[in-house]
Amino acid sequence: MTSINELEILENRIDRLENLVGKFEKIEKTKGLETIDEILNKLSSFSSNYSKIASAFKSINEINKYSSFDAINEIEDELMLQAKIELILSEDEAILKLDRDFQKLKSLKNILDNPILNDIPSLTEKLKEICSKQSSLKDNYDGQKEDLKNFLSFYYKSMKCVNESFLNYDDFINQYEQKQE
């Protein structure tokens, strides 16, 4: 019994929709677009009395526009075209950057072709040798300083001894001369 009630309810709903939209036979006899235009005109006249319905009805055109396959294809085509343009422009920017770098290298070519700069590898070896000699001298500096200090101390003592000897010798000669006189 419930299935019969459900069936009757569904038939009643279909009848009401046919009354609102138009009977199937009427749609078959007229062109579909004319029927849709007629329905849109009825809806727009109905919606003019209710502002909320009118604002929703205005958005239907946008919904139809963006939900149609042609609009989706257009959006996809625009996005694809935009992606291609961005790709080309990014490649163009990369090419321009490479060109600027190449021009900079070309301007620096004169500096890099300088014969003095070409001798740097051989001069580097000489510089390494000088640095190693300087390092060894620095390492030996304290030892040499101590050796020089010892040498000067010995020299001072030797000279002092020689000086004292000369003074003693001078005193001796003076005494001898005084005795001779």
C-alpha positions, 0 to 999 in steps of 0.5 A: 500500500505504501508503494501505491502512495509513493507512486501517486505522490510521484505522479502528482509531482510530475503533473505539477511540474508539467503544469509549470513548465509545459506538457511534453507534447507541447515541447515536442511540437515547439522548438526547445529553445522557444520553450526555454525562453518562454519559461525564462520570461515567466520566471523573470516576471515572477521574480520581479516581485521577490528581490531574493529570487531576482538576485538568484535568478540573475546568477543563473546566467553566470552559472549557465555560462560557466557550466556549459562545455563551451565555457569550460573549454574557453577557460581551459583554452585561456589557462593553457594559452596563459601557461604557454605565454608564461612559459615562453616569457620565462624562457625569454627572461632566461635567454636575456639573462644568459645574454647579459652574462655572456656580454659581461664575460665578453667585456671581461675577456680583455682582463682575462687575456692579460699576460700578467694574469696568465703568469699567475700559475707560475708565480703561485709556485714561487709564492708557495716557495717564498711562503714556506721559506718565510715559515721556516725562518719564522719557526727558526727565529726564536732559536736564532734569537737565542743564538745571537743573544749568546754570541753577543754575550760571549762577544761582550765578555771577550771584549771586556776581557781583552779590554781589561788585558789592555788596561792591565798591559797599559798599567804594566807598561806604565809601571815599567816605564816609571821604574826605568826612569 
